[in-house]
Amino acid sequence: MTEADLADARLGQRFGRLDLSSRLALLAVAALKINFDEFARDRIGICLAASAGSLTTDVNFWQGRNGIGGPSPTLFAYTLPSAAVGEIAIHFKLTGPNLCFVGAEKIIVPEAMDLIRRGEADGCVCVFCDVISAELAEIISLPPIATARACFLQRVRD
Amino acid sequence: MREPVVIAGCGVISAVGCGLESLRVALRENSSGLRPLEKFNPPRFQSNLVGAVPDSFINIENPAWSLANEALQQACAAAQKILSPIPATRIGLVLSTTKANITTLERLAENQPGSETARRHLQADLLAADFATAHGASGPVQTISLACVSGLTAISQGAKLIQRGDADAVLVVGVDALSAFVVAGFTALKAIDPLGCRPFDAARCGLSPGEAGAAMVLVRADFATGDRIKIGGFGSSNDANHLTGPSRDGSGLAQAIRGALTAAKLLPHDVDYVHAHGTGTSYNDAMESLALRTIFGDEGPPVSGSKGMLGHTLGAAGVIEAIICVLAMSGNFLPGTPRLETAAEGTPKNLVREPRFEVQLKNVLKLNTGFGGMNGALILQKL
């Protein structure tokens, strides 16, 4: 999912208030069209990696520090890479185990498989968020990008 | 049968000083390290009472590095004999942090100079990579950022890396430094207690921001000898309820506790002590109390919390609070709950206000919860 996909997206009343990473992540999971009703919600985990953590939102939050009333309390909640995990859990009512990494995508699937193999979950939503705003790109010397992708792993049913 | 993973060494730097002994003394005396810091004066910030590490230990350009590096040095020194025969490729590192070196962002916004390293350490995964290089860990490196459950999750991930055979030893390090960024954020949420954090107190009204570096060395049990404490089990869940508020019924945290008990093959009555998350916020302490009653009934094990001593150290909280459990287990005492005066209605009956000595702790439960509805429960067990 990219920013272009967000234009027509409607995933509940709160969707527009989420930060960019959370919106992209939510959209990527929704695009999987998983029927979570087929699973026990407490047996579905979420495993997410964010390439640059929440730094894009951090920059936005801190830019508002001198505004009237100070920085935004709403935005502060998104200055955690795991905010997207929380939004996915809330939207799809998934109460299973959570993992959230900062760094490359390759870590997600092996860790999700491990959650399932160890019996901690029967399925796991895997999400990668790669969000670097133009402002952040200048600071960390990486190119701007805004994408998220997701897959779903589940235990093989007998 | 999974190979047990044990704690071979710990290191800590916090508001009560540098080194395990300073923490041990503070725990036994039930003292608080919270103090006013001018740079967080109201009205810009809700309170200037914070859990700050003495300035002499902090590199102001890269505080996250200085805090975590100190803790790692202590932990690695404590475990030196065990670590030295293990090849570097078999030593991993897991970093727990919520904001890494966020102070660099503050400095850049004010057009203050920042070194390339300080700028690089804005990125938590690069901070982790540099810790691994500096401390001879060329095995797997992971960076966990799961709000205030990061620390317990990092310990669990460290144990998993060893149990999966990916490493023989893992350095787990938790860190977050005090920053205007975080204190302004909690101020915006009106989540700071102007009088200082008072976990489970009837008059509690918020947390106190804190900073710390905390580290532990995990190894396969057969590498260590003597009295050993193992990672017994971990449970994780999500409330799926609200981004910044906990569930009102405690069911998510109870689910995480059940997961940890199952993983450790324990029943609730086997738990000798619970070290609570205990943020001092009204809703979180009430939720945690409900979760404990759900699992343990009205007469549960002793419960206490340490955020009135250290403040809320975010990414370091789970690691430093697990170390507190280790000190309690090895020192045969129950930590108290600093700054608690009058226990609120509905809080655990067996809330420990002052430390109790001459107690034996075999199975200890450590809890953390965080923004995004995250819950974590870790069991530590004497082998």
Interface residues (C-beta under 8 A of the other chain):
Chain A: R41 D42 G45 I46 A50 A52 G53 S54 L55 D58 V59 F61 W62 Q63 R65 G70 P71 S72 P73 F76 A77 T79 L80 P81 S82 A83 V85 G86 E87 A89 I90 F92 K93 L94 T95 G96 P97 N98 L99 C100 F101 V102 G103 A104 I107 D114 R118 E120 I139 I140
Chain B: R44 T98 K99 A100 I102 L105 E106 L108 A109 R119 L122 Q123 A124 D125 A128 Q142 T143 I144 S145 L146 A147 V149 T153 Q157 K160 R164 A180 F181 A184 G185 F186 T187 A188 L189 K190 G235 S236 S237 N238 D239 A240 N241 H242 L243 T244 G252 Q255 G259 G370 F371 G372 G373 M374
